[in-house]
C-alpha cells in the first residue's frame, strides 16, 4: 500500500502553480469583475450532463454550451446500445455476419477500448452486454442466472472475439451474439469532446460533468486555484467521503452503491467481472484521476473489477493517473481508502488533482 | 446535478404543501354536520340524461342539498334520474313548472347546450340559485341576457359546471404556477382523444336528435363545446387571461354517419402575452386520452383529473461574477439521474406498502379530514363542485366558477368553432373597459 501521500497526483505540481496564481492575482481581480457564470444541464446517454463556464458574454457561453450538448447528443445517437437505430446497434446486428465499416472516431474509440481490455487482461470489456442482460441489469428485473445459462452467455462475451481491420476501418465479430456496450467509456469520451469544444471557443474556466460520475475541470473558477469537488460517501449520498481539487484534469467514479440487488442476504453489484461473468465483490467505489475523462472513465471500471493490488501494477502502463479505491471494513458502514498512482507524471505543473485534508 | 435535483425536489414539495394548505374551498374537509332536512339547499334538476345523472349520483352523498324535483322531457331519462337520486322528488316535463315551485332554492341545469341560456335566465328570474353545466351558452348573443339576469339577481349564486375548478389537484397546480414553479408560461397543449363514435344508443330513430343532440349543429358546439371547454378553462386559469384570437380546422373525417359536428378538431388560441393553446380532439384514436400540458420556461405540468406530474426545466443560469464552486462526484447509472415527473401529490402511496406506510397514510388522511393537510384528491371533482355550490348558497362562500369564467370559456368555444367553420382567424371583439 502507498505510504499515505496526500497529493494524489505528483507533489511536483504545487509550488510553481501557487506562485503563478499569486503573481496573476491583481490583474485577475479586474477581469473577474466583468465575468459572468453560465450553468446549463442537458439529458443524454441516460444521465444529466452539466456545463458551468465563466466568460465575458453570457450569450456566447450559452451558445458554446449548446454546441457541446449538440455534440453529446450526436455521440449518444451514434453510440447508444439502447437505440436500435444507432451505428453501434447496427454494428451489433451485422458484425457477426460481415465486416462493418465504422465511422473513424467511433472506430478509434473501439480500438482504444480494446487496448484497455488487452492491458487489463479482460477486466475492462465492452462485450459485457449479454452478461448485463443475463443478470437483468439491462431493462430487466435483476436475478442470478443459472449456472448453465451463465456458461452459455459467457461464450458470447470477450473482447478477443472482436476483430478490427485498421486499413479497411471495419469491425467483425468472431462469434454470433456478441454485443458492444460502450457504457464504460462513452460518457467520459463525451465529456472530453465537450471540453474540446469549450477550449476551441476560447473558454478557459469551465466544468463538465456527466451525471457526476465523470467530471472534467477546465482551468479554475475565477480567483480560485482549482475546482472543488466533493466525493460522495459510498454509504451515504449526502455525506462527503473526500474533497478533491481539480484543474485541467478529469475524475471518474465507479460504485456499487447506486445499482445492486440483494438475494438471500447476499448483495450483487451491477458491475460485472467480464472474466468470471459474476458481480464484483469487495470494492465499494473507485475514483480515478486522469488528464482525459475517457481514460478516467474506463479505468475507474477497470480498477473496480481488478481491485487495488492488481490495479497498482497496471498503473505503470498509464502516466498521469491517480487512483482511490474504497473497500469495506468489518465495521458497519465504514470503509478504508487505498491510494495508488502512476510512476510517471508528464503534465505541466499548473494541472491540479489533489486530495484536500 | 444529482445533488441539485434533490434540493429542487424539496423546494417543489414545499411549494406543493404550501399551495395545498392555502386552498380555499375545494380542499376543505367534510366537516359540516348533516344539516338536516330544513337546513339543506332544496334543489331541482333540469335534465337527467347522462350528465344530470352523473351529478345526481354524487349528490346522494352530499347532505347539504336535498332534491325536491327532477325534470326531463324524455321519460326514460326522468325515470333514470329518479332511480339515481332516490327519495321521492316530484317530476316534471316542463322546466317552467319546476321553476314555479316556491320551495325550491336552487336548480341544476344539465340540458343540451342550445337550452342553457334561456333556462339560466328563467331560473335566475324565478329567484333560484343556478348551477349551469358548461359550456355556459351556445350563441354569442346569449351572453348579454345572461349578464343582465345575473346582475339583476346578484345575490343568487350562479356557478358554471367547470369541475376542474373544484379539484384540489388543479388548485395546487395553479398555485404552483402562481408561485413560479413553471416560470413564464408560453404554451399549453391540450388533447382529448377518444376512439368511439361519441354517440348515445337510440332505442327508436325518432329520438335520434333528442338523444344524440351533440351530433347536430342546431343544438351543439360539438367537441369544442363538450370537451375543449374544460381545457380552454384550464389554459385561461393557468395563463390568467382569456384568448384574443383563434385559428382552427376540423372535419367529419372518420365517422361519416350523418353527424354534423366534427370528429377531428384542431385549434390554436392566442393570448394577450403571446401564449398559445393548442387543442386537438379526435374520435378515432384514444391512446393519449385527455390531458393538459402547461409549459413555462422553468417547468412543465402534465395534468388531468386524478393525475399531475411536474417536470423541472433544465434551464441555463447566468450570474454576474464568480461563485463558490463546490461540485459533487459519485457513481451514477443510466436512467437513475434523469428526471422523471414529480407527482403533484407526492405522498400518495400505491402498490405494495408495509405496515408503517399504511399507518402514515391513515394518519395523513386523518389530518386531511381536519383540514390541516392535503395529500390527495379527497373527492371526485364533480362531488366537490356540488359541495362548493351548496357552500356558496348556505355559507356565502365565493363561487368557484362564476359568471366571468363561464363567459370567457363559452366565447372561446364559440369563436373556436367559428374559426373552424370559416377557415379564418377569428379575433375577440374589443370590449368596453
Interface residues (C-beta under 8 A of the other chain):
Chain A: X32 X33 X35 X36 X37 X38 X39 X40 X41 X42 X43 X45 X46 X47 X48 X50 X52 X54 X58 X61 X62 X65 X82 X183 X207 X209 X211 X212 X213 X215 X221 X222 X223 X224 X227 X228 X229 X230 X231 X232 X237 X238 X244 X251 X253 X254 X255 X256 X257 X258 X259 X270 X285 X287
Chain B: X1 X2 X3 X5 X6 X314 X315 X316 X317 X318 X319 X320 X321 X322 X323 X325 X326 X327 X328 X329 X330 X331 X332 X333 X334 X335 X336 X337 X338 X339
